[in-house]
Amino acid sequence: MSDQIPLVKQRQCADLNCKDEKYIVDIFSYVQPERHGHNESRKQLFVYITRAEENNRSEFLQEEKTRLGMIKVYSDKFCWSKTQEAGTLITKLEMGDFSAVGKIERRKIDEMRLPEKVTYTLPSCDASAMKIAAKLLSGSLDGQTLLETEQLNVELSMIPQCETKPAVEHEHETSQPTEQSLAPEEQIMA
């Protein structure tokens, strides 16, 4: 999948030359393999938020992508003003009837040198792709819209490859007992 960035539906500051702080959102899809007690794999979206000037972001995300086997879905910049009510960023995902909301405190993003992550577990289904729209809001669900995407085509088919060896059957053809050689100390004691 290419890292083409879909068009932004709505943005608070279109040219990003605003006086407000600049942040980056990165969305990845992830399929968690089946575990004991679970019959199916869990399909998840990871939403990472980082301050735009943090330079560790791309290295950290590349390591996460490689380690977990994530697929990049979307990446974009947005501006976020420093008003009193803007202490929380609301991330909202919508997919048909499904809607999920996550929150990140601005303080955590500003103090951490690595991206802050929100995880969404998607509804169970056999689909390998879903159409999802994302929205970032300042402060609350009825707060100022910072970023709203068109519907994103989210691929969910990549599962991390676990190294496993095929089972090998060992045949034992001899019907006679096998002899064991004794070590010198064991021969003395016998």
C-alpha atoms as one frame of an Amber mdcrd trajectory, in Angstrom:
protein
   0.000   0.000   0.000   1.375   3.393  -0.887   1.720   6.152   1.668  -0.490
   8.471  -0.377  -2.138  11.004   1.880  -5.904  11.298   1.273  -7.420  14.745
   0.867  -8.343  16.557   4.035 -12.060  17.245   4.261 -11.803  20.084   6.735
  -8.931  21.721   8.578  -8.853  24.596  11.029  -5.776  26.214   9.476  -5.400
  25.180   5.850  -1.936  26.603   5.163  -0.407  25.457   8.497   1.353  28.819
   8.852  -0.708  29.459  11.951   0.517  30.807  15.283  -0.830  27.714  17.056
   1.198  24.622  17.853   1.598  22.153  14.991   1.004  18.423  15.547   1.093
  15.303  13.390  -1.419  12.450  13.317  -0.390   9.011  12.028  -2.926   6.186
  11.718  -1.885   2.553  11.303  -3.925  -0.628  11.043  -2.886  -3.727  12.954
  -4.176  -7.285  13.115  -3.456  -9.031  16.405  -3.169 -12.790  15.783  -5.451
 -15.295  17.513  -4.501 -16.071  21.106  -5.445 -18.806  23.561  -9.126 -18.529
  24.371  -9.866 -16.278  21.381 -11.203 -17.744  18.136 -10.368 -14.818  15.908
  -7.749 -12.162  15.430  -8.442  -8.630  16.677  -8.392  -5.855  14.115  -7.180
  -2.570  15.521  -6.278   0.960  14.555  -3.433   2.788  16.261  -3.652   6.590
  16.199  -0.355   8.319  17.070  -0.182  12.046  17.860   3.150  13.883  17.962
   4.336  17.470  18.115   5.461  18.439  14.620   8.976  19.478  15.668   9.797
  16.159  17.374  12.424  14.443  15.210  12.241  10.969  16.855   8.785  10.395
  15.374   9.648   8.738  12.061  12.300   6.437  13.573   9.952   5.357  16.367
   7.038   4.732  13.997   9.238   2.795  11.557  10.415   0.526  14.389   6.805
   0.004  15.546   5.687  -0.695  11.979   8.402  -3.302  11.486   8.034  -4.905
  14.937   4.240  -5.234  14.856   3.599  -5.559  11.122   1.382  -2.460  10.932
   0.079  -0.934   7.693   0.152   2.858   7.325  -3.311   4.265   6.692  -3.010
   8.022   6.981  -0.670  10.831   7.997  -1.224  14.591   8.211  -0.425  17.782
  10.154  -2.882  19.910  12.093  -2.809  23.051  14.253  -4.019  23.127  17.849
  -4.470  26.432  19.711  -3.338  26.912  23.310  -6.680  27.909  24.807  -7.822
  26.802  28.270 -10.415  24.364  26.898  -7.877  22.702  24.612  -6.234  20.525
  27.250  -7.585  17.354  25.632  -7.573  16.056  22.074 -10.565  13.893  21.131
 -10.035  11.317  18.382 -13.245   9.991  16.872 -13.536   7.159  14.354 -16.697
   6.395  12.392 -17.454   3.370  10.252 -21.122   2.911   9.381 -22.930   2.250
  12.679 -19.638   1.896  14.560 -18.270   4.959  16.336 -15.386   5.082  18.826
 -13.908   7.957  20.803 -10.477   8.243  22.411  -8.824  11.016  24.405  -5.253
  12.220  24.757  -4.135  14.885  27.204  -2.198  17.687  25.582   0.273  17.653
  28.482   1.284  14.066  27.636   1.923  14.899  23.997   3.899  18.034  24.844
   6.054  16.356  27.500   6.737  13.062  25.727   9.400  12.833  23.062   7.643
   9.876  21.414   4.183   9.785  19.820   1.221   9.320  22.164  -1.004   6.415
  21.055  -4.742   5.696  21.136  -5.847   2.144  20.242  -9.219   1.273  18.726
 -10.458  -2.319  18.435 -12.712  -2.615  15.397 -15.892  -4.724  15.234 -15.436
  -8.413  14.409 -15.754  -9.223  10.717 -14.112 -11.249   7.964 -13.316  -8.206
   5.837  -9.746  -7.458   4.857 -10.530  -3.755   4.294 -12.880  -1.203   5.865
 -13.915   2.386   5.141 -13.286   4.583   8.178 -13.482   8.355   8.710 -11.419
  10.055  11.414 -11.980  13.351  13.192  -9.796  15.242  15.679 -11.560  17.637
  18.048 -10.271  20.107  20.601 -11.510  19.779  24.172 -14.771  17.823  23.808
 -17.050  16.092  21.287 -18.710  19.418  20.498 -15.358  21.238  20.478 -13.518
  22.833  17.587 -12.725  20.471  14.678  -8.968  20.362  14.090  -8.933  17.755
  11.325 -11.543  15.679   9.528 -10.660  13.110   6.886 -12.556  11.678   3.959
 -13.320   7.978   4.323 -10.028   6.110   4.549  -9.654   2.696   2.946  -8.136
   0.703   5.821  -6.441  -2.569   4.897  -6.437  -5.122   7.701  -5.001  -8.226
   6.090  -1.414  -8.109   7.364  -0.728 -10.453  10.276   2.758 -10.531  11.839
   4.651 -13.592  10.696   5.608 -15.900  13.544   8.450 -18.297  12.914   7.179
 -21.822  13.212   8.692 -25.089  12.088   6.552 -27.794  10.510   5.959 -30.828
  12.690   8.339 -33.716  11.981   7.407 -37.286  12.811  10.270 -39.417  14.078
  10.087 -43.126  13.366  11.854 -45.644  15.540  12.403 -48.856  13.563  14.551
 -50.975  15.845  12.909 -53.515  18.114  16.047 -54.203  20.140  16.948 -52.224
  23.240  19.582 -49.593  22.666  22.877 -49.770  24.493  24.062 -46.822  26.466
  27.732 -46.247  27.002  28.643 -45.385  30.571  31.012 -42.623  31.457  34.238
 -43.806  33.239  32.970 -42.731  36.705  29.725 -44.657  36.197  31.625 -47.843
  35.160  33.582 -47.801  38.451  30.434 -47.489  40.556  28.660 -50.338  38.635
